[in-house]
Amino acid sequence: MATSRLPPATLTLKQFLRRQQVLLLYRRILQAIRQVPNDSDRKYLKDWAREEFKRNKSATEEDTIRMMITQGNIQLKELEKTLALAKS
């Protein structure tokens, strides 16, 4: 029986791709938050985003992760819509 030469903590391709999706979502959320004009609102949103991602960091179930990514994208779109309305 051949053993894998990869370390035990190595991600599968699917896990790696999901991780990239999560990191991209996090970066996009932070970029949107930077556009919030009020300093206290910006800090609140940044802290909220950081805590949400930290709280769900240990999630391993594929369906759960996919659902959280979908919810995060919906919340990002809502934030972007709100910022667009505030600018107009």
GUDO-697808 format. One record per atom (N, C-alpha, C): x, y, z; atom name. Coordinates in steps of 0.1 Angstrom, whole numbers. Atoms other than C-alpha are relative to their C-alpha. Layout:
# GUDO-697808
<<X; Y; Z>; 'CA'>
...
# end
This chain:
# GUDO-697808
<<8; -12; 0>; 'N'>
<<0; 0; 0>; 'CA'>
<<9; 12; 0>; 'C'>
<<-8; -13; 1>; 'N'>
<<14; 34; -10>; 'CA'>
<<-5; 10; 10>; 'C'>
<<4; -10; -9>; 'N'>
<<14; 61; 15>; 'CA'>
<<2; 14; -6>; 'C'>
<<-1; -13; 6>; 'N'>
<<9; 97; 7>; 'CA'>
<<12; 8; 6>; 'C'>
<<-11; -8; -5>; 'N'>
<<39; 120; 9>; 'CA'>
<<-4; 14; 5>; 'C'>
<<5; -13; -5>; 'N'>
<<17; 150; 18>; 'CA'>
<<-1; 0; 15>; 'C'>
<<3; -1; -14>; 'N'>
<<16; 162; 53>; 'CA'>
<<-15; -2; 4>; 'C'>
<<14; 3; -3>; 'N'>
<<-16; 152; 72>; 'CA'>
<<-9; 13; -1>; 'C'>
<<8; -12; 0>; 'N'>
<<-28; 189; 73>; 'CA'>
<<-2; 6; -14>; 'C'>
<<1; -5; 14>; 'N'>
<<-27; 193; 35>; 'CA'>
<<-15; 0; -4>; 'C'>
<<14; -1; 5>; 'N'>
<<-60; 205; 20>; 'CA'>
<<-3; -7; -13>; 'C'>
<<3; 6; 13>; 'N'>
<<-78; 186; -7>; 'CA'>
<<-3; 12; -10>; 'C'>
<<2; -10; 10>; 'N'>
<<-84; 205; -39>; 'CA'>
<<-14; 7; 2>; 'C'>
<<13; -6; -3>; 'N'>
<<-121; 211; -30>; 'CA'>
<<1; 9; 12>; 'C'>
<<-2; -8; -11>; 'N'>
<<-111; 224; 4>; 'CA'>
<<8; 13; -3>; 'C'>
<<-8; -12; 5>; 'N'>
<<-85; 247; -12>; 'CA'>
<<-8; 10; -7>; 'C'>
<<9; -9; 8>; 'N'>
<<-110; 261; -36>; 'CA'>
<<-10; 7; 9>; 'C'>
<<9; -6; -10>; 'N'>
<<-135; 267; -8>; 'CA'>
<<7; 11; 8>; 'C'>
<<-7; -9; -8>; 'N'>
<<-109; 284; 12>; 'CA'>
<<3; 13; -8>; 'C'>
<<-2; -11; 8>; 'N'>
<<-101; 307; -17>; 'CA'>
<<-13; 9; -1>; 'C'>
<<13; -7; 0>; 'N'>
<<-138; 316; -20>; 'CA'>
<<-3; 8; 13>; 'C'>
<<2; -6; -13>; 'N'>
<<-140; 324; 17>; 'CA'>
<<9; 12; 1>; 'C'>
<<-9; -11; -1>; 'N'>
<<-109; 346; 16>; 'CA'>
<<-4; 12; -10>; 'C'>
<<5; -10; 9>; 'N'>
<<-122; 364; -15>; 'CA'>
<<-12; 8; 5>; 'C'>
<<12; -7; -6>; 'N'>
<<-155; 371; 2>; 'CA'>
<<4; 9; 11>; 'C'>
<<-5; -8; -11>; 'N'>
<<-137; 384; 33>; 'CA'>
<<6; 13; -5>; 'C'>
<<-6; -12; 6>; 'N'>
<<-116; 408; 12>; 'CA'>
<<-10; 9; -6>; 'C'>
<<10; -9; 6>; 'N'>
<<-146; 420; -7>; 'CA'>
<<-9; 7; 10>; 'C'>
<<8; -6; -11>; 'N'>
<<-166; 426; 25>; 'CA'>
<<8; 12; 6>; 'C'>
<<-8; -11; -6>; 'N'>
<<-137; 446; 40>; 'CA'>
<<2; 12; -10>; 'C'>
<<-1; -11; 9>; 'N'>
<<-133; 466; 8>; 'CA'>
<<-13; 8; 0>; 'C'>
<<13; -7; -1>; 'N'>
<<-170; 475; 9>; 'CA'>
<<-1; 8; 13>; 'C'>
<<1; -7; -12>; 'N'>
<<-168; 484; 45>; 'CA'>
<<9; 13; 0>; 'C'>
<<-8; -12; 1>; 'N'>
<<-140; 509; 37>; 'CA'>
<<-7; 12; -6>; 'C'>
<<7; -11; 6>; 'N'>
<<-165; 529; 18>; 'CA'>
<<-11; 6; 9>; 'C'>
<<10; -5; -9>; 'N'>
<<-188; 534; 48>; 'CA'>
<<5; 14; 5>; 'C'>
<<-5; -14; -4>; 'N'>
<<-185; 572; 56>; 'CA'>
<<1; 2; 15>; 'C'>
<<0; -3; -14>; 'N'>
<<-192; 571; 93>; 'CA'>
<<11; -9; 7>; 'C'>
<<-11; 8; -6>; 'N'>
<<-161; 560; 114>; 'CA'>
<<-5; -11; 10>; 'C'>
<<5; 10; -10>; 'N'>
<<-181; 543; 142>; 'CA'>
<<-7; -11; -7>; 'C'>
<<7; 11; 8>; 'N'>
<<-203; 524; 116>; 'CA'>
<<10; -9; -6>; 'C'>
<<-10; 7; 7>; 'N'>
<<-172; 514; 97>; 'CA'>
<<7; -10; 10>; 'C'>
<<-7; 8; -10>; 'N'>
<<-155; 501; 129>; 'CA'>
<<-9; -12; 5>; 'C'>
<<10; 11; -4>; 'N'>
<<-187; 482; 140>; 'CA'>
<<-1; -11; -11>; 'C'>
<<1; 10; 11>; 'N'>
<<-190; 465; 106>; 'CA'>
<<12; -8; -2>; 'C'>
<<-12; 7; 1>; 'N'>
<<-154; 456; 105>; 'CA'>
<<2; -10; 11>; 'C'>
<<-1; 9; -11>; 'N'>
<<-155; 441; 139>; 'CA'>
<<-10; -12; -1>; 'C'>
<<11; 10; 3>; 'N'>
<<-188; 423; 130>; 'CA'>
<<5; -11; -10>; 'C'>
<<-5; 9; 10>; 'N'>
<<-172; 408; 99>; 'CA'>
<<11; -9; 5>; 'C'>
<<-11; 8; -6>; 'N'>
<<-141; 397; 117>; 'CA'>
<<-5; -11; 9>; 'C'>
<<6; 10; -10>; 'N'>
<<-161; 380; 145>; 'CA'>
<<-7; -11; -7>; 'C'>
<<8; 10; 7>; 'N'>
<<-184; 362; 120>; 'CA'>
<<10; -10; -6>; 'C'>
<<-10; 9; 6>; 'N'>
<<-154; 348; 101>; 'CA'>
<<7; -9; 10>; 'C'>
<<-7; 8; -11>; 'N'>
<<-136; 338; 133>; 'CA'>
<<-9; -11; 6>; 'C'>
<<9; 9; -6>; 'N'>
<<-167; 322; 147>; 'CA'>
<<-2; -13; -8>; 'C'>
<<3; 11; 9>; 'N'>
<<-172; 300; 117>; 'CA'>
<<13; -6; -6>; 'C'>
<<-13; 4; 5>; 'N'>
<<-135; 293; 111>; 'CA'>
<<2; -16; 1>; 'C'>
<<-2; 14; -2>; 'N'>
<<-137; 257; 124>; 'CA'>
<<-11; -9; -8>; 'C'>
<<10; 7; 7>; 'N'>
<<-166; 247; 101>; 'CA'>
<<7; -9; -11>; 'C'>
<<-7; 9; 10>; 'N'>
<<-157; 216; 80>; 'CA'>
<<-10; -6; -9>; 'C'>
<<10; 6; 8>; 'N'>
<<-190; 204; 66>; 'CA'>
<<-2; 8; -13>; 'C'>
<<0; -7; 13>; 'N'>
<<-191; 212; 28>; 'CA'>
<<-13; 8; -2>; 'C'>
<<13; -7; 2>; 'N'>
<<-228; 221; 27>; 'CA'>
<<-1; 12; 9>; 'C'>
<<0; -11; -9>; 'N'>
<<-225; 243; 57>; 'CA'>
<<8; 12; -5>; 'C'>
<<-9; -10; 5>; 'N'>
<<-196; 262; 42>; 'CA'>
<<-6; 7; -12>; 'C'>
<<6; -5; 12>; 'N'>
<<-213; 266; 9>; 'CA'>
<<-12; 9; 4>; 'C'>
<<11; -9; -4>; 'N'>
<<-244; 280; 27>; 'CA'>
<<5; 13; 6>; 'C'>
<<-6; -12; -6>; 'N'>
<<-223; 304; 47>; 'CA'>
<<6; 10; -10>; 'C'>
<<-5; -9; 11>; 'N'>
<<-206; 317; 15>; 'CA'>
<<-11; 7; -7>; 'C'>
<<12; -6; 7>; 'N'>
<<-240; 322; -1>; 'CA'>
<<-6; 11; 8>; 'C'>
<<6; -10; -9>; 'N'>
<<-253; 341; 29>; 'CA'>
<<10; 12; 1>; 'C'>
<<-9; -11; 0>; 'N'>
<<-221; 362; 30>; 'CA'>
<<-1; 8; -12>; 'C'>
<<2; -7; 12>; 'N'>
<<-225; 371; -6>; 'CA'>
<<-13; 8; -1>; 'C'>
<<13; -7; -1>; 'N'>
<<-261; 381; 0>; 'CA'>
<<2; 13; 8>; 'C'>
<<-2; -11; -9>; 'N'>
<<-251; 403; 29>; 'CA'>
<<9; 11; -6>; 'C'>
<<-9; -10; 7>; 'N'>
<<-223; 419; 8>; 'CA'>
<<-8; 8; -10>; 'C'>
<<8; -7; 10>; 'N'>
<<-247; 427; -20>; 'CA'>
<<-9; 11; 7>; 'C'>
<<9; -9; -8>; 'N'>
<<-271; 443; 6>; 'CA'>
<<9; 12; 4>; 'C'>
<<-9; -11; -5>; 'N'>
<<-242; 464; 20>; 'CA'>
<<4; 9; -12>; 'C'>
<<-3; -8; 11>; 'N'>
<<-232; 475; -15>; 'CA'>
<<-12; 8; -5>; 'C'>
<<12; -8; 4>; 'N'>
<<-268; 485; -24>; 'CA'>
<<-2; 12; 10>; 'C'>
<<2; -11; -10>; 'N'>
<<-270; 505; 9>; 'CA'>
<<10; 11; -3>; 'C'>
<<-11; -11; 3>; 'N'>
<<-237; 523; 1>; 'CA'>
<<-3; 7; -13>; 'C'>
<<4; -6; 13>; 'N'>
<<-249; 530; -35>; 'CA'>
<<-11; 10; 3>; 'C'>
<<11; -9; -2>; 'N'>
<<-281; 545; -22>; 'CA'>
<<4; 12; 9>; 'C'>
<<-5; -11; -8>; 'N'>
<<-263; 566; 4>; 'CA'>
<<8; 10; -8>; 'C'>
<<-8; -9; 8>; 'N'>
<<-240; 581; -23>; 'CA'>
<<-9; 8; -9>; 'C'>
<<8; -7; 10>; 'N'>
<<-269; 590; -46>; 'CA'>
<<-9; 11; 6>; 'C'>
# end
